[in-house]
Amino acid sequence: MTEAILRSTLGARTTVMAALSYLSVLCFVPLLVDRDDEFVYFHAKQGLVIWMWGVLALFALHVPVLGKWIFGFSSMGVLVFSLLGLVSVVFQRAWKLPLISWVAHRI
């Protein structure tokens, strides 16, 4: 994981907004409210990609035989990346999560 250099005040509000980015559908709150803060926007975009991955994983349940396995592995990936993102926010860092940041950069 690489780290990005971003401009931000890194106050309590910024930390809370960035943490909301990795809590499922709450990723839309920082995207809509704190779009001017680079730190929050960076985490919100990564959180949005993780949330979309989780929603797409639900559709795997309709695939016969392998659907439950795909959903299980995807759910674990969503959980792990969300936790890594939260840890990044707690340490006030902007870690580029593998594959997630690549997709988020293109949004």
DSSP file (Angstrom, degrees, kcal/mol; ACC not computed):
  #  RESIDUE AA STRUCTURE BP1 BP2  ACC     N-H-->O    O-->H-N    N-H-->O    O-->H-N    TCO  KAPPA ALPHA  PHI   PSI    X-CA   Y-CA   Z-CA
    1    1 A M              0   0    0      0, 0.0     2,-0.2     0, 0.0    96,-0.1   0.000 360.0 360.0 360.0 129.2    0.0    0.0    0.0
    2    2 A T  E     -A   96   0A   0     94,-0.7    94,-4.0    92,-0.0     2,-0.4  -0.607 360.0-127.4 -98.5 166.0    1.3    3.4   -0.9
    3    3 A E  E     -A   95   0A   0     92,-0.3     2,-0.3    -2,-0.2    92,-0.2  -0.933  13.2-145.1-119.6 137.2    0.4    6.6    0.8
    4    4 A A        -     0   0    0     90,-2.5     2,-0.6    -2,-0.4    90,-0.4  -0.704  14.8-128.4 -97.5 150.2   -0.8    9.8   -0.9
    5    5 A I        +     0   0    0     -2,-0.3     2,-0.3    88,-0.1    88,-0.0  -0.889  38.0 174.2 -97.7 118.0    0.0   13.3    0.3
    6    6 A L        -     0   0    0     -2,-0.6     2,-0.5     2,-0.0    31,-0.0  -0.924  32.0-120.4-128.8 150.8   -3.2   15.3    0.7
    7    7 A R        +     0   0    0     -2,-0.3    32,-0.7     2,-0.0    31,-0.7  -0.779  51.7 131.5 -90.4 129.6   -4.1   18.7    2.0
    8    8 A S        -     0   0    0     -2,-0.5    -2,-0.0    30,-0.2    29,-0.0  -0.973  61.0-123.6-166.6 161.6   -6.5   18.8    5.0
    9    9 A T        -     0   0    0     -2,-0.3    -1,-0.1     2,-0.0    -2,-0.0   0.705  38.3-148.5 -84.0 -21.2   -7.0   20.3    8.4
   10   10 A L        +     0   0    0      1,-0.1     2,-0.1    -3,-0.1    -2,-0.0   0.859  39.9 152.4  53.5  43.8   -7.2   16.8   10.0
   11   11 A G     >  -     0   0    0      1,-0.0     4,-2.1     4,-0.0     5,-0.1  -0.208  64.1 -87.7 -86.0-174.8   -9.6   17.9   12.7
   12   12 A A  H  > S+     0   0    0      1,-0.2     4,-2.4     2,-0.2     5,-0.2   0.888 128.0  52.0 -64.5 -40.2  -12.2   15.8   14.5
   13   13 A R  H  > S+     0   0    0      1,-0.2     4,-2.6     2,-0.2    -1,-0.2   0.908 109.5  49.9 -64.2 -41.0  -14.9   16.5   11.8
   14   14 A T  H  > S+     0   0    0      1,-0.2     4,-2.4     2,-0.2    -1,-0.2   0.911 111.1  49.0 -63.0 -43.0  -12.5   15.5    9.0
   15   15 A T  H  X S+     0   0    0     -4,-2.1     4,-2.2     2,-0.2    -2,-0.2   0.909 112.3  47.7 -64.5 -42.5  -11.6   12.2   10.8
   16   16 A V  H  X S+     0   0    0     -4,-2.4     4,-2.1     2,-0.2    -2,-0.2   0.926 112.9  48.2 -65.3 -44.2  -15.3   11.4   11.4
   17   17 A M  H  X S+     0   0    0     -4,-2.6     4,-0.8     1,-0.2    -2,-0.2   0.909 112.4  48.5 -63.6 -41.1  -16.2   12.1    7.8
   18   18 A A  H >< S+     0   0    0     -4,-2.4     3,-0.6     1,-0.2     4,-0.4   0.883 110.5  51.7 -66.1 -37.2  -13.3   10.1    6.5
   19   19 A A  H >< S+     0   0    0     -4,-2.2     3,-1.4     1,-0.2    -1,-0.2   0.864 101.9  60.4 -67.5 -35.4  -14.3    7.2    8.8
   20   20 A L  H >< S+     0   0    0     -4,-2.1     3,-1.7     1,-0.3    -1,-0.2   0.775  90.1  73.8 -60.8 -24.7  -17.9    7.3    7.5
   21   21 A S  T << S+     0   0    0     -4,-0.8    -1,-0.3    -3,-0.6     6,-0.2   0.784  97.5  45.4 -60.1 -28.4  -16.5    6.5    4.1
   22   22 A Y  T <  S+     0   0    0     -3,-1.4     2,-0.7    -4,-0.4    -1,-0.3   0.256  88.8  92.7-102.3  12.0  -15.8    2.9    5.0
   23   23 A L  S X  S-     0   0    0     -3,-1.7     3,-1.9     1,-0.2    -1,-0.2  -0.611  94.8-103.0-109.5  71.8  -19.1    2.2    6.7
   24   24 A S  G >  S+     0   0    0     -2,-0.7     3,-1.6     1,-0.3    -1,-0.2  -0.188  97.5   2.1  54.6-128.0  -21.3    0.8    3.9
   25   25 A V  G >  S+     0   0    0      1,-0.3     3,-1.6     2,-0.1    -1,-0.3   0.616 114.6  82.9 -69.8 -12.1  -23.8    3.1    2.4
   26   26 A L  G X   +     0   0    0     -3,-1.9     3,-1.2     1,-0.3    -1,-0.3   0.553  65.8  89.2 -68.5  -5.5  -22.7    6.0    4.6
   27   27 A C  G <> S+     0   0    0     -3,-1.6     4,-1.2     1,-0.3    -1,-0.3   0.729  77.4  65.2 -63.2 -19.9  -19.9    6.6    2.1
   28   28 A F  H <> S+     0   0    0     -3,-1.6     4,-1.9     2,-0.2    -1,-0.3   0.780  88.5  67.1 -74.1 -25.8  -22.3    8.9    0.4
   29   29 A V  H <> S+     0   0    0     -3,-1.2     4,-2.6     1,-0.2     5,-0.3   0.967 105.8  38.6 -61.4 -54.9  -22.4   11.4    3.3
   30   30 A P  H  > S+     0   0    0      0, 0.0     4,-1.4     0, 0.0    -1,-0.2   0.856 113.1  58.4 -65.1 -31.2  -18.7   12.5    2.9
   31   31 A L  H  < S+     0   0    0     -4,-1.2    -2,-0.2     1,-0.2    -3,-0.1   0.879 117.3  32.3 -63.0 -36.5  -19.0   12.4   -0.9
   32   32 A L  H  < S+     0   0    0     -4,-1.9     3,-0.2    -3,-0.3    -1,-0.2   0.794 128.0  35.9 -90.5 -30.8  -21.9   14.9   -0.7
   33   33 A V  H  < S+     0   0    0     -4,-2.6     3,-0.2    -5,-0.2     2,-0.2   0.901 123.5  30.9 -93.6 -45.9  -20.9   17.0    2.3
   34   34 A D    ><  +     0   0    0     -4,-1.4     3,-0.7    -5,-0.3     7,-0.2  -0.346  67.2 135.9-114.3  50.6  -17.1   17.3    2.4
   35   35 A R  T 3   +     0   0    0     -3,-0.2    -1,-0.2     1,-0.2     6,-0.1   0.728  69.3  60.7 -70.6 -20.8  -16.2   17.2   -1.3
   36   36 A D  T 3  S+     0   0    0     -3,-0.2     2,-0.7     5,-0.0    -1,-0.2   0.741  84.5  85.1 -79.9 -23.2  -13.7   20.1   -0.9
   37   37 A D    <>  -     0   0    0     -3,-0.7     4,-2.7     1,-0.2     5,-0.2  -0.714  67.1-156.0 -83.9 116.3  -11.5   18.3    1.7
   38   38 A E  H  > S+     0   0    0    -31,-0.7     4,-2.4    -2,-0.7     5,-0.2   0.872  91.2  52.8 -61.0 -39.6   -9.0   16.2   -0.3
   39   39 A F  H  > S+     0   0    0    -32,-0.7     4,-1.8     2,-0.2    -1,-0.2   0.939 114.0  41.5 -62.8 -48.3   -8.4   13.8    2.6
   40   40 A V  H  > S+     0   0    0      1,-0.2     4,-2.7     2,-0.2    -2,-0.2   0.915 114.7  51.3 -66.4 -43.2  -12.1   13.1    3.1
   41   41 A Y  H  X S+     0   0    0     -4,-2.7     4,-2.3    -7,-0.2    -2,-0.2   0.884 107.5  53.7 -63.6 -39.2  -12.8   12.9   -0.7
   42   42 A F  H  X S+     0   0    0     -4,-2.4     4,-1.7    -5,-0.2    -1,-0.2   0.942 114.3  40.8 -58.2 -49.6   -9.9   10.4   -1.1
   43   43 A H  H  X S+     0   0    0     -4,-1.8     4,-2.7     1,-0.2    -2,-0.2   0.857 111.9  56.4 -69.9 -34.9  -11.4    8.1    1.5
   44   44 A A  H  X S+     0   0    0     -4,-2.7     4,-2.2     2,-0.2    -1,-0.2   0.898 106.8  49.4 -65.1 -39.6  -14.9    8.6    0.3
   45   45 A K  H  X S+     0   0    0     -4,-2.3     4,-1.9     2,-0.2    -1,-0.2   0.919 112.9  46.4 -66.2 -41.9  -14.0    7.5   -3.2
   46   46 A Q  H  X S+     0   0    0     -4,-1.7     4,-2.2     1,-0.2    -2,-0.2   0.915 112.4  51.2 -65.4 -40.8  -12.3    4.4   -1.9
   47   47 A G  H  X S+     0   0    0     -4,-2.7     4,-2.5     1,-0.2    -2,-0.2   0.870 107.3  53.8 -62.5 -37.0  -15.3    3.7    0.4
   48   48 A L  H  X S+     0   0    0     -4,-2.2     4,-2.6     2,-0.2    -1,-0.2   0.907 108.1  49.3 -64.0 -42.1  -17.7    4.0   -2.6
   49   49 A V  H  X S+     0   0    0     -4,-1.9     4,-2.2     2,-0.2    -2,-0.2   0.912 111.8  48.7 -63.7 -42.3  -15.7    1.4   -4.6
   50   50 A I  H  X S+     0   0    0     -4,-2.2     4,-2.0     2,-0.2    -2,-0.2   0.912 111.7  49.6 -63.9 -42.0  -15.8   -1.0   -1.6
   51   51 A W  H  X S+     0   0    0     -4,-2.5     4,-2.2     2,-0.2    -2,-0.2   0.917 110.1  50.3 -63.4 -43.0  -19.5   -0.4   -1.2
   52   52 A M  H  X S+     0   0    0     -4,-2.6     4,-2.7     1,-0.2    -1,-0.2   0.889 108.4  53.3 -62.2 -38.4  -20.1   -1.1   -4.9
   53   53 A W  H  X S+     0   0    0     -4,-2.2     4,-1.8     1,-0.2    -1,-0.2   0.911 109.1  49.4 -61.4 -42.2  -18.1   -4.3   -4.6
   54   54 A G  H  X S+     0   0    0     -4,-2.0     4,-0.9     2,-0.2    -2,-0.2   0.890 111.4  48.2 -64.4 -40.1  -20.3   -5.4   -1.7
   55   55 A V  H >X S+     0   0    0     -4,-2.2     4,-0.7     1,-0.2     3,-0.7   0.917 111.6  49.5 -67.3 -43.0  -23.5   -4.6   -3.6
   56   56 A L  H >X S+     0   0    0     -4,-2.7     3,-0.7     1,-0.2     4,-0.6   0.830 102.9  62.4 -64.7 -30.5  -22.3   -6.5   -6.7
   57   57 A A  H >< S+     0   0    0     -4,-1.8     3,-0.9     1,-0.2     4,-0.5   0.818  93.1  64.3 -64.5 -29.5  -21.4   -9.4   -4.5
   58   58 A L  H X< S+     0   0    0     -4,-0.9     3,-1.2    -3,-0.7    -1,-0.2   0.857  95.4  58.0 -61.8 -34.2  -25.0   -9.8   -3.6
   59   59 A F  H X< S+     0   0    0     -4,-0.7     3,-1.4    -3,-0.7    -1,-0.3   0.741  91.7  70.3 -69.0 -21.4  -25.8  -10.6   -7.2
   60   60 A A  G X< S+     0   0    0     -3,-0.9     3,-1.8    -4,-0.6    -1,-0.3   0.755  82.1  73.7 -66.1 -22.8  -23.4  -13.6   -7.0
   61   61 A L  G <  S+     0   0    0     -3,-1.2    -1,-0.3    -4,-0.5     7,-0.2   0.725  88.9  60.4 -64.1 -19.4  -25.9  -15.3   -4.7
   62   62 A H  G <  S+     0   0    0     -3,-1.4    -1,-0.3    -4,-0.2    -2,-0.2   0.537  81.8  97.9 -84.9  -6.5  -28.1  -15.9   -7.8
   63   63 A V  S <> S-     0   0    0     -3,-1.8     4,-1.3    -4,-0.2     5,-0.3  -0.720  81.8-120.1 -82.9 124.0  -25.3  -18.0   -9.5
   64   64 A P  T  4 S-     0   0    0      0, 0.0     2,-2.4     0, 0.0    -2,-0.1  -0.325  80.0  -8.8 -65.4 147.6  -26.0  -21.7   -8.9
   65   65 A V  T  4 S+     0   0    0      1,-0.2     4,-0.4     2,-0.0     3,-0.4  -0.386 137.9  44.1  69.2 -65.4  -23.4  -23.7   -7.1
   66   66 A L  T  > S+     0   0    0     -2,-2.4     4,-2.6     1,-0.2     5,-0.2   0.589  88.4  89.4 -86.2 -10.3  -20.5  -21.1   -6.9
   67   67 A G  H  X S+     0   0    0     -4,-1.3     4,-2.6     1,-0.2    -1,-0.2   0.875  87.1  48.6 -57.7 -43.1  -22.6  -18.1   -5.9
   68   68 A K  H  > S+     0   0    0     -3,-0.4     4,-2.2    -5,-0.3    -1,-0.2   0.869 112.5  49.2 -67.5 -35.5  -22.3  -18.7   -2.2
   69   69 A W  H  > S+     0   0    0     -4,-0.4     4,-2.6    -3,-0.2     5,-0.3   0.932 112.2  47.4 -67.9 -45.5  -18.5  -19.1   -2.4
   70   70 A I  H  X S+     0   0    0     -4,-2.6     4,-2.5     1,-0.2     5,-0.2   0.925 113.6  48.5 -61.1 -44.6  -18.1  -16.0   -4.5
   71   71 A F  H  X S+     0   0    0     -4,-2.6     4,-2.6    -5,-0.2    -1,-0.2   0.906 111.2  50.9 -62.4 -41.8  -20.3  -14.0   -2.1
   72   72 A G  H  X S+     0   0    0     -4,-2.2     4,-2.0     2,-0.2    -2,-0.2   0.929 113.1  43.5 -62.7 -47.3  -18.4  -15.3    0.9
   73   73 A F  H  X S+     0   0    0     -4,-2.6     4,-2.2     2,-0.2    -1,-0.2   0.888 114.6  50.4 -66.9 -38.4  -15.0  -14.4   -0.5
   74   74 A S  H  X S+     0   0    0     -4,-2.5     4,-2.7    -5,-0.3    -2,-0.2   0.904 108.9  51.8 -65.7 -40.3  -16.2  -11.0   -1.7
   75   75 A S  H  X S+     0   0    0     -4,-2.6     4,-2.4     1,-0.2    -2,-0.2   0.894 109.5  49.7 -63.3 -39.6  -17.7  -10.3    1.7
   76   76 A M  H  X S+     0   0    0     -4,-2.0     4,-2.7     2,-0.2    -1,-0.2   0.912 110.8  50.0 -64.9 -41.0  -14.4  -11.1    3.4
   77   77 A G  H  X S+     0   0    0     -4,-2.2     4,-2.7     2,-0.2     5,-0.3   0.913 110.6  49.3 -62.4 -43.5  -12.6   -8.8    0.9
   78   78 A V  H  X S+     0   0    0     -4,-2.7     4,-2.3     1,-0.2    -2,-0.2   0.922 112.8  48.0 -61.3 -44.3  -15.1   -6.0    1.6
   79   79 A L  H  X S+     0   0    0     -4,-2.4     4,-2.3     2,-0.2    -2,-0.2   0.930 113.3  46.6 -62.7 -46.7  -14.6   -6.4    5.4
   80   80 A V  H  X S+     0   0    0     -4,-2.7     4,-2.4     1,-0.2    -2,-0.2   0.928 114.9  45.7 -64.3 -45.9  -10.8   -6.5    5.2
   81   81 A F  H  X S+     0   0    0     -4,-2.7     4,-2.2     2,-0.2    -1,-0.2   0.867 112.0  52.2 -68.2 -34.9  -10.5   -3.5    2.9
   82   82 A S  H  X S+     0   0    0     -4,-2.3     4,-2.3    -5,-0.3    -1,-0.2   0.918 111.0  47.2 -64.9 -42.6  -13.0   -1.5    5.0
   83   83 A L  H  X S+     0   0    0     -4,-2.3     4,-2.5     2,-0.2    -2,-0.2   0.907 111.3  50.9 -65.4 -41.3  -11.0   -2.3    8.2
   84   84 A L  H  X S+     0   0    0     -4,-2.4     4,-2.1     1,-0.2    -1,-0.2   0.898 110.6  50.0 -61.8 -39.7   -7.8   -1.3    6.4
   85   85 A G  H  X S+     0   0    0     -4,-2.2     4,-2.0     2,-0.2    -2,-0.2   0.906 110.3  49.3 -64.9 -41.9   -9.4    2.0    5.3
   86   86 A L  H  X S+     0   0    0     -4,-2.3     4,-2.6     2,-0.2    -2,-0.2   0.894 110.4  50.5 -64.6 -39.8  -10.6    2.7    8.9
   87   87 A V  H  X S+     0   0    0     -4,-2.5     4,-2.2     1,-0.2    -1,-0.2   0.905 108.2  53.7 -63.7 -40.3   -7.1    2.0   10.3
   88   88 A S  H  <>S+     0   0    0     -4,-2.1     5,-3.2     1,-0.2    -2,-0.2   0.900 110.5  46.5 -59.4 -41.8   -5.8    4.4    7.7
   89   89 A V  H ><5S+     0   0    0     -4,-2.0     3,-1.5     3,-0.2    -2,-0.2   0.912 109.3  53.6 -68.2 -42.6   -8.2    7.1    8.9
   90   90 A V  H 3<5S+     0   0    0     -4,-2.6    -2,-0.2     1,-0.3    -1,-0.2   0.888 112.1  44.7 -60.3 -39.4   -7.4    6.5   12.5
   91   91 A F  T 3<5S-     0   0    0     -4,-2.2    -1,-0.3    -5,-0.2    -2,-0.2   0.379 115.1-121.1 -84.1   4.4   -3.7    6.9   11.8
   92   92 A Q  T < 5 +     0   0    0     -3,-1.5     2,-0.3     1,-0.2    -3,-0.2   0.896  68.6 131.9  55.1  46.8   -4.6   10.0    9.7
   93   93 A R      < -     0   0    0     -5,-3.2     2,-0.4    -6,-0.1    -1,-0.2  -0.781  59.1-134.9-119.7 164.6   -3.0    8.5    6.6
   94   94 A A        -     0   0    0    -90,-0.4   -90,-2.5    -2,-0.3     2,-0.3  -0.687  30.1-175.6-120.4  75.2   -4.2    8.1    3.0
   95   95 A W  E     -A    3   0A   0     -2,-0.4     2,-0.9   -92,-0.2   -92,-0.3  -0.549  24.2-133.7 -74.4 132.0   -3.2    4.6    2.1
   96   96 A K  E     -A    2   0A   0    -94,-4.0   -94,-0.7    -2,-0.3     3,-0.1  -0.784  24.1-141.0 -85.3 107.8   -3.9    3.6   -1.4
   97   97 A L     >  -     0   0    0     -2,-0.9     4,-2.8   -96,-0.1     5,-0.4  -0.493  29.3 -96.0 -71.7 136.4   -5.6    0.2   -1.1
   98   98 A P  T  4 S-     0   0    0      0, 0.0     2,-2.4     0, 0.0    -1,-0.1  -0.252 100.5 -10.0 -56.6 136.1   -4.6   -2.3   -3.7
   99   99 A L  T  > S+     0   0    0      1,-0.2     4,-1.9    -3,-0.1     5,-0.2  -0.141 127.3  74.7  67.3 -40.7   -7.0   -2.4   -6.7
  100  100 A I  H  > S+     0   0    0     -2,-2.4     4,-2.8     1,-0.2    -1,-0.2   0.937  96.7  45.4 -64.6 -47.4   -9.5   -0.3   -4.8
  101  101 A S  H  X S+     0   0    0     -4,-2.8     4,-2.2     1,-0.2    -1,-0.2   0.849 109.1  57.2 -67.1 -32.8   -7.5    3.0   -5.3
  102  102 A W  H  > S+     0   0    0     -5,-0.4     4,-0.6     2,-0.2    -1,-0.2   0.928 112.9  39.6 -62.3 -45.1   -7.0    2.1   -8.9
  103  103 A V  H >< S+     0   0    0     -4,-1.9     3,-1.0     1,-0.2     4,-0.4   0.911 114.3  53.7 -70.0 -42.4  -10.7    1.9   -9.5
  104  104 A A  H >< S+     0   0    0     -4,-2.8     3,-1.2     1,-0.3    -2,-0.2   0.838 101.9  59.3 -62.7 -32.9  -11.4    4.9   -7.3
  105  105 A H  H 3< S+     0   0    0     -4,-2.2    -1,-0.3     1,-0.2    -2,-0.2   0.791 103.3  52.7 -65.6 -26.9   -9.0    7.1   -9.2
  106  106 A R  T <<        0   0    0     -3,-1.0    -1,-0.2    -4,-0.6    -2,-0.2   0.471 360.0 360.0 -89.3  -2.8  -11.0    6.5  -12.4
  107  107 A I    <         0   0    0     -3,-1.2    -1,-0.2    -4,-0.4    -2,-0.1   0.460 360.0 360.0 -81.7 360.0  -14.3    7.6  -10.8
